[in-house]
Amino acid sequence: MTIPSLETIYDTLLAVPGMHDTVKIDLKIPRKTVLLLTEVITLGMEQKSESGKNPFRISKESEEELNIIIADSLEKAGLTTLSSKLKELSI
């Protein structure tokens, strides 16, 4: 399947009624998984659609929501400082 076709499919799925409904997810995962998950989400948001690796575009609204999820997850796991220090090392 081509990237434009996948973009159309993702856009259609995200427009389905009910996709904006709030869902409560209760995760009990190790801190290392929280750190890994937040990094994977961040890296996924950084990929550009033009690169051919990312078949969908993330809206500003969705990007803001994902950033809130990342921040909340790191805070709840007590990893905010560690995560920021790791990012400083990788720059």
N, C-alpha and C positions, 0 to 999 in steps of 0.2 A: 504494500500500500504506500502511496506517495505521501509526503509531508503535507501538501495542501489538503488531501483527502482526510488525513488524520486530524488536521486543524478543524475541518468542517465537522467531523464526528464529535470531537471534544467540545466545540462551541455548541453543538446541538444538545449534547448531554448536560452541559452546564446550564442550559436554558430550560430544561425540563421543570415543570411545576414541582415545587417541594424541595428543590435543590438549595434554596436559601433558608430552609427550616433549620433551627438550632438542634443539635444532637449532643447529648451528654455522653462523653466517653471517659470511663474510669480506668486508667491504666496503672498497674503496679509493676513497674519495670526497674531494673537496676540503674544506678546513676550513670554507669558507663554507657548504657543504651540510650539514656536521655541525651548525653553529650553527643553520641554518634548520630542519633536521629535529628537533632537540631542542626548538626553540621551537614547532613545529607539534604535536609530541606533547604538550607542556605545555599548550598552548591547547586541544587536543582533550580532555584530561583535565579541564579546568576547565569545559567546557560542561555545563550541567545537562540532565538528561533531560526535565525539565518544560518546557524552553524549546521543545521540538518540533524541535530541531536535531540531537539526539543520540539515535539509535534504540536505544542499548544502555547498560546501566549497567556501570561498571568496578568490579570487586570490589576490596576492600582489598588482597588478595594481588597482583592484577594491577597495581594502582596502584603498589605497592611495587616490583614487578619493573620496571615502566616507569621509575620514578624512578632505579633502579639503572642501567638502560641509559643513561638521559640522563647521569647523573653519570660513568659509565665512558667514554662517547663523548666528552664534553667534556674529560675528563682525558687520554685518549689523543691527542686533537687539540691539547692544550695551550691549551684555550679556557675553562677553568673560571673564571679571574679575569675575563676579558673578559665572559663571560656574566653573572657576578654584577654586574659594573659596569653592564652594559646594563640589567639588571633594576632596579638602584638608580635609574637615570635615568628609567625608565618609571613609577616609583611616585609 
